Amino acid sequence: MRSFVFGIIILLFSADGFAAEGHEYYRAYAQKGDGVYSLLRRYQLDKFACNHSEFYRINQLKKNTALKAERAYYIPLLIYQYNGKSIRSTIGVDDWEKAIRIQELNRHLVDQGLFATYYEKGKKLLVPYHELHCGDQVKIIKEVVSQPILEQKEIEIKKVDEPIQNTSKVRGRNYPIFGKRYAYTPKVSNKLAGKVFYVVSGHGGPDPGAVGKRSKKELCEDEYAYDVALRVTRNLISHGATAYMIVRDENDGIRDGEFLKCDTDEIVWGGAKILASQKPRLFQRSNKINELYEKHKKQGVTEQKNIVIHVDSRGIRERADVFFYYFPESNDGKKLAKKVHGTLKKKYRRHRRSRGYNGTVTARDLHMLRECKPTSVYIELGNIKNPNDQKRIVVKSNRQTLANWLFEGIIAN
């Protein structure tokens, strides 16, 4: 399909009425049978009423006007000159989630052949009109979209790994551990440069961990913890961190399905098979982390963190928000756990105001907290047996949002 930029300069206004710099609108061809809804849907703009109104305005069309095939129309995507640093600094916003949404949209449009090049290379960033100009007046068209981590059905959000130093299997910014779809990991910033993270998903190999059931299918704890861990690690790397996936599955990558296949082929960093006995299996992980910790410490690295991710198992009727453990004798671990907990509390207050957030922070003498040298936090994503908690991990967009929120908490000052 043909798409191109056609220069129309407009004067935009922000939500508070102040004039903003003019930008060009992107122009795209309508296909045979296209209406306004289907054209906007192709560019993931269809769900917002303000985009529809803006489409009619910038094309000087009356509402419900039929579109002509092979004719180019302006669509509510603003073209920004990417500054080479970050999306947020390019468009002048501080909202991390907004930047992630814009990043993933741009990736999707290039992958679908709807835009020529990634913004990092072509320096052209497409920003949806609704992200900047609709404010609280946004209305969803034709369907209700769930808030992140709510008990709703799946919503569409497009959206790890050898450390960056290991170049034998990584070319450029491609990390095969994330899978083909997500291997390319653009650098959003360098704010985490010089910092090292160890991300450990629970269980794996011969041990699936807790097992829940949904629609007569098994939900294995290790698979869902691993997917969230990959997404957290990808976020860390995108901001310049060195991040290790200690438990690894070389052929899974980040998966977008609801039911993640249970398998036993996970290994630990370095290629060793995961041991069957629990105590040796845990030392296998903590020893590897401590070995890497000492290596980086000798290199002068002063900030290293260990992020352990699990899914809890309780009675089927018992609900559990995301909760955290730290080692009783670690003040730094306690601070880290409380920091991530505080971030989620703020997010839940915004997105789940009606229900609230009941996650906890508790001291506990667990192996991966006690035996690992880096500052450590142990995260439980919910109760894998509770039908409502299951929606937090089986819906791909919820897994990504959860990973984003955990990431924000991990790196918060």
Buried (B, 14 or more C-beta within 10 A) or exposed (E): EEBEBEEBEEEEEEEEEEEBEEBBBBBBBBBEEBEBBEBBBBBBBBBBBBBBBBBBEBBEBEEEEEBEEEEBBBBBBBBBEBEEEBBBBBBEBEEBBBBBBBBBBBBBBBEEEBBEEBBBEEBBBBBBBBBBBBEEEBEEBEEEBBBBBBBBEBBEBBBBBBBBEEEEEBEEBEBBBBBEBBBBBBBBBEEBEBBBBBBBBBBBBEBBBBBBEBEEEBBBBBBBBBBBBBBBBBBBBBBBBBBBBBBBBEEBBBBBEBBBEBBBEBBBBEEEEBBEEEEEBBBBBBBBBBEBBEEBBEEEBEEBBBBBBBBBBBEEEEBBBBBBBBBEEBEBBBEBBBBBBEBBBBBBEEBBEEEEBEBEBEBEEBBBBBBBBBBBBBBBBBBBBBBEBBBBBBBBBBBBBBBBBBBBBBBEE
